[in-house]
Amino acid sequence: MYILQNGALLVAGRTVAYAALPPRTDIVEAVIVEVINKDCAELDNGDIVPLEALTLVPTEEEWRPVMEFADQYLLSSHGKVVSLFYGRTRRQRLLRVVSPRRYPSVSLHHRSLVTQAGLNRLVARHFLPPPTEARFRHVVPKDGNHLNLRVENLQWVDQQEREDMAVLERFHRCGASNAQSKLTPEAVGQIRLLAAQGKNNQQLATQFGVSRPAISQIVRRLSWRSV
């Protein structure tokens, strides 16, 4: 880790800003992959930038040791993982995300064992309160975006809610043309009108023949956004 003259601590995983190279004049934000030496850092956008050119960007990101790997990895509330002894050295390095398009994960090493850890569950276990009931064992993103790993976007759900949200994802893509859709745009509009008039989600779920979480997503405009 390295400390700049202004006292900012530069370590892998932190977000920094720097002036773009000419002819560009904008300010670039990126994440440190590794502080290579006392002079420069490798960033997640591929740039290698002198440390003196970097400024630390203030964020609300929180970092905690990864359970069962306390002395080896740090996890952030934004879903980033840093190895503290990368390549069995004292190098700190931001881990590469595997399968980033759908369910992002990272490879965690302990001795000769390798664990493939899903980042959504990893963040939930470390930063969300434990599930209130055993049936809440799945982690899903509130906005349906599996790449949004910030803790405030994650929630524990049961199997039925997980399946409901999977159907809602298909609604996002296909709307009423989806074969699994039980609703029409007209019904969605009516649901929102009745909710605004005071009907609760359970009453609406019963009336329209869908689950309570599906109603909640519609009322909060997390699904059927185009209606």
N, C-alpha and C positions, 0 to 999 in steps of 0.2 A: 504494500500500500504506500501511497505517496501523498505528501501534504504540500499544497501550493502555498505561495507567499501570503495569500489572504486567509490561510487556515483551513481551506476546504480539503476534505479527505477524498482522494481519488482512488477508488478500488473498482474491481470488476463488478458489473451490474448496475452501476450508477449512471444516471442520465446527465449528459453534459451538453453544452452549447459552444459553438465556435463560428468564426466568420468564414464563409465559403471562400474558396480560392478564386482570384480574378479569372475571367471578367465578371463572375457573379458577385453580388454585393449583399446577399441575404445571410441570415443567421441560420445555421444548421443545428438541429438537435439529434443526438444519437446516444446509444448506450455503449459503455465501455465493455469490450469483450475481454481485454487483458491489458494491463499496464506492462508494456514490454520491457522497459528499463527506466532509468531515471530521466529519460529525455522524451519518450513518446508512448502513445497508447494506440492499440488497435480497436476500432469501433465496429459496431454491428452493421454499418452501411458500407464496410470495406475500406474506409479511410484509415490511414495511419497519421496521427496528428501530434505535433509537439505538445507536451503537457502544459507549457506556458501559454498555449493558445486556448486552453480549455477552461470553461467556467462551469461549476456545478449548478445544475438546475434544481431548485427547491421542489420537492414533491412530498406527498403524504405517504409515500411508500414505506412500509415497515418490513424489517428483516428479522428472521428467526432461524435458529439451527434446525435442520431437518431431523425429525425424530428417527431414532435408530442409527443416525449418521451424524451425530451432534458435532463431532470434531472434523467432519469432512465437507459438509455442504451447508450453504445458507439459502433460504427460500424467501422470496419477497411476496408481499401481499398483492403484487401485480402479476405474479406467476413466473418470475425469473428464478433460476437456480444457478448458484455460483459454486464451483469446486474450489475448496481452499488449498488442496494439494494436488493440482491437476498433473497427470502424468507421473504421480508419485514424487513430485517435487514440491517446493513451497510456492509454486505459481498459483495465483488466483485467476480463474477463467470462467466466463459465462458459458454455461453448457448449451450445446446445440440442441434445438428442439426437433424431435422425431415426429413424423406424420403430422406436420403442422396444419394441413388442410382441414382435418376433421376433428380428431381427438389428440391434441398436442401432448407429448410425453417426453421424458428425459431418461437417460440411462444412468443409474446410480451404482457405483462399484463399492463393494466391501470385500476385501481380500480377493478370493477367486470367484466370488459370486457377483452377478450382474442383475439388477432389478430394473424392469421397465416401469416407471411410475407415471401415471396419468397426472397432468398438471392440475386439472380441475379438482380432482379428489385430494391431491397433495395440498393445494391452497385451502380447501375447505377444512381438512383435518387440522391445519395449523392456525387458521385465522377465524373460522366460524365457531360459534358455540356448538357443542356436541348435539347430535339429533335428540329430540325430546322423546322419541319412541324408536324401537328397534326397526320398525317398518320403513323409517326414513333413512334408507341406506344408499340412495342414488344422489349424485350431484349433477345439477343441470344449470345452464346459464339462463338468467331471467329474460334476457333479450333474444334468446335463441341463437346467439353467436358464440360458437364453441371456441373461437379465438380470443374472446374477451374474458380473460382469466382474472380480472380484478376481483378481489374478495367481495366487494359490494354487489357484483353481478351474479354471484353464485348462491345456490340454495339447496338444502337437503329436501328430497321428495321421496314418496313411495313409488312402487312399481306402476300403479295406475296413473299417477300424475306424470311420471316419466313417459308413459305411452301416450297420454293426452298431449303432452308437449311435442312429442315426435310427430303426431298428427297435425298439430298446429304449424310445425315447420313446413309440412307439405302444403298447408293452407297458404303460407307465405309465398310459396313458389307457384302454386296452381290456383288458389282461390276456389271458387265454387265449381270449377271444372274438374277438381280433384275428385276421384271416384269415392274417396273415403269421407268427403265432406258431408256433414249432416245439415249444414246451414247454407243459406243464400245471403247475398248482400242485403236484401230487404230484411231478413231476420236479424242480421247483425245490427242494422240500424235500429230496429225495434228493441233489441236487447239494450243498446246504449241509452235509448230514450227511457225505457222502463227503469233502468238503473239510476238515471238522473232523477227520476220521480220517486225514488226511495225503495224500490224492490231490491232485496238482497240477492247475492249470488246463488245461494242454494235454491231459492224460489225460481229464479230464472233458469237454472240448470234443469230443474224438474219440468218446467213449462216447455223448454225447447229440446229436451231429450239429450243433453250433453252433460259433461262433468262440471263440477264447480270450478276447478282450475281453468277449464276452457273458457268459462264465462268470465273469470277474473282477467284472463289474458285479453279477451275482447274488450271489456270495459276499460282496461288500462291502456288500450291501443297497442299492445305488444303483439297482437295478431290482427289480421284483416286491416292492416294499416291504410290500405288504399280505399277503404269504404268510408 
